[in-house]
Amino acid sequence: MKKSNIRDYGVSAFRYYAMLEKNKKPAELPENSRLKSGCILDILAVQKTIEKLKETEEGEEILRALNTVYFTMPDRNFKKGEISDRVNKAAEEIHAAEATIYRFLNRALIIFAENRGLRISLF
């Protein structure tokens, strides 16, 4: 996936959300009130993204790609080449090209950025 100004932030937010969902416990939010409100806004933006994706034509496939690539084992860092391995796995599961999976992930990140109120550049 091409590097963008929101990719790392969005991926981190998706993985944080997945970690909270996986552990089924209340969020461990930072003590700093600014960081705490930022984490809450991230969680809400991910939830809105998931809801919006469910309403789209390709939403189910995009959510499956998100689940396979970002939501799997969210409590540890990615190893080198792991994202491309997961994209390959998602492509096989969804019966789509790897480029399509990357487009799905990018679409989810753009929707997240819009929901979070981040400035995005589509260049």
C-alpha positions as CSV (number, residue, x, y, z in Angstrom):
1,M,0.0,0.0,0.0
2,K,1.3,3.4,-0.9
3,K,2.4,5.5,2.1
4,S,-0.1,8.2,2.9
5,N,-0.4,10.8,5.6
6,I,-3.1,8.8,7.4
7,R,-2.1,5.2,6.8
8,D,0.0,4.5,9.9
9,Y,-2.4,6.4,12.1
10,G,-5.4,4.6,10.7
11,V,-3.9,1.2,10.9
12,S,-2.9,1.9,14.5
13,A,-6.5,2.9,15.3
14,F,-8.0,-0.2,13.6
15,R,-5.6,-2.4,15.6
16,Y,-6.3,-0.6,18.9
17,Y,-10.0,-1.1,18.3
18,A,-9.5,-4.8,17.4
19,M,-7.4,-5.3,20.6
20,L,-10.2,-3.8,22.7
21,E,-12.8,-6.0,20.9
22,K,-10.6,-9.1,21.3
23,N,-10.1,-8.6,25.0
24,K,-13.7,-7.6,25.6
25,K,-12.7,-5.3,28.4
26,P,-13.0,-1.5,28.9
27,A,-10.3,0.6,27.1
28,E,-7.2,1.2,29.0
29,L,-7.0,4.9,28.3
30,P,-4.0,7.1,29.0
31,E,-4.1,9.4,32.1
32,N,-3.5,12.5,30.0
33,S,-7.0,13.9,29.2
34,R,-6.0,15.0,25.6
35,L,-4.7,11.5,24.8
36,K,-7.8,9.9,26.4
37,S,-10.2,12.0,24.3
38,G,-8.1,11.2,21.2
39,C,-8.4,7.4,21.9
40,I,-12.1,7.7,22.4
41,L,-12.5,9.7,19.1
42,D,-10.4,7.0,17.3
43,I,-12.6,4.2,18.7
44,L,-15.8,6.1,17.6
45,A,-14.3,6.8,14.1
46,V,-13.5,3.1,13.7
47,Q,-17.0,2.1,14.7
48,K,-18.5,4.7,12.3
49,T,-16.2,3.3,9.6
50,I,-17.4,-0.2,10.2
51,E,-21.1,0.9,10.1
52,K,-20.6,2.8,6.9
53,L,-18.8,-0.1,5.2
54,K,-21.7,-2.4,6.1
55,E,-23.9,-0.1,4.1
56,T,-21.8,-0.2,0.9
57,E,-21.9,-2.8,-1.9
58,E,-18.5,-4.2,-1.3
59,G,-18.6,-3.6,2.5
60,E,-18.6,-7.3,3.5
61,E,-15.5,-8.0,1.5
62,I,-13.8,-4.8,2.8
63,L,-14.6,-5.9,6.4
64,R,-13.2,-9.4,5.7
65,A,-10.0,-7.8,4.4
66,L,-9.8,-5.5,7.4
67,N,-10.3,-8.5,9.7
68,T,-7.7,-10.6,8.0
69,V,-5.0,-7.9,7.6
70,Y,-5.4,-5.5,10.6
71,F,-7.7,-7.2,13.2
72,T,-5.7,-10.5,13.4
73,M,-3.3,-10.5,16.4
74,P,-3.7,-6.8,17.1
75,D,-1.7,-6.9,20.3
76,R,1.7,-7.3,18.7
77,N,3.7,-5.4,16.1
78,F,3.8,-6.4,12.5
79,K,6.9,-8.4,11.4
80,K,8.7,-7.6,8.2
81,G,6.5,-8.7,5.2
82,E,3.6,-9.7,7.4
83,I,1.1,-7.2,5.9
84,S,1.8,-8.5,2.4
85,D,1.4,-12.1,3.6
86,R,-1.9,-11.2,5.2
87,V,-3.0,-9.4,2.1
88,N,-2.2,-12.5,0.1
89,K,-4.2,-14.6,2.5
90,A,-7.1,-12.1,2.3
91,A,-7.0,-12.2,-1.5
92,E,-7.2,-16.0,-1.5
93,E,-10.1,-16.0,1.0
94,I,-12.1,-13.3,-0.7
95,H,-11.2,-14.5,-4.3
96,A,-9.8,-11.1,-5.3
97,A,-6.6,-9.7,-6.6
98,E,-4.0,-8.4,-4.1
99,A,-4.4,-5.0,-5.6
100,T,-8.1,-5.1,-4.9
101,I,-7.4,-5.9,-1.2
102,Y,-5.0,-2.9,-1.0
103,R,-7.8,-0.8,-2.6
104,F,-10.3,-2.1,0.0
105,L,-7.9,-1.3,2.9
106,N,-7.2,2.2,1.4
107,R,-11.0,2.8,1.1
108,A,-11.5,1.9,4.8
109,L,-8.6,4.2,5.8
110,I,-10.1,7.1,3.9
111,I,-13.5,6.6,5.4
112,F,-11.8,6.4,8.9
113,A,-9.9,9.6,8.2
114,E,-13.1,11.4,7.2
115,N,-14.9,10.1,10.3
116,R,-12.1,11.1,12.5
117,G,-11.9,14.6,10.9
118,L,-8.4,14.1,9.6
119,R,-7.1,16.1,6.6
120,I,-6.5,13.6,3.8
121,S,-4.7,14.1,0.5
122,L,-5.8,11.9,-2.4
123,F,-2.9,12.7,-4.6
